[in-house]
Amino acid sequence: VLAVLHTGALMKSSLSSGTSLFIWFLLEIVYLFFSALQISYGYPPFVTSSVLTSKVHWFRGHLFTVFRAIPFVYEISLILDWACTETTLMIGDWIKLEDINSTVYLVACNLDFLE
């Protein structure tokens, strides 16, 4: 169905003489191919550690502080983590736990800076 729709769009488009629409079509085909491979081999397991908090370093601590300072980004990531994790914690308890983890991480980063 997708190929028929794109073929019709290629025929009726004023860009059909150009290659930009054809390249877009090929990129979509590659995307669908890799999506099908991912579904057939299974999704990777849920990773519990964040990219920013995986290692303790003073620079990563500053990046994590900037990440937490951006409005609603940290909160949305907390809600998504809570929704995707099998847990018995309520959302308020999850937020408290993540706040404790982030405070401990920032203290560890400050200690790394002092050393």
Number of C-alpha atoms within 10 A of each C-alpha: 6 10 10 9 9 15 15 11 14 17 11 10 12 10 13 14 11 11 10 11 17 16 11 12 17 12 12 13 14 12 12 12 12 12 11 12 12 12 11 9 8 9 9 8 6 9 9 9 9 8 10 15 17 11 13 18 18 18 14 18 23 15 13 18 13 11 14 14 11 10 9 11 11 15 13 11 11 17 14 11 15 17 11 10 13 8 10 9 12 9 14 9 11 17 16 11 13 13 13 12 13 17 12 12 20 21 15 16 21 17 13 14 13 8 6
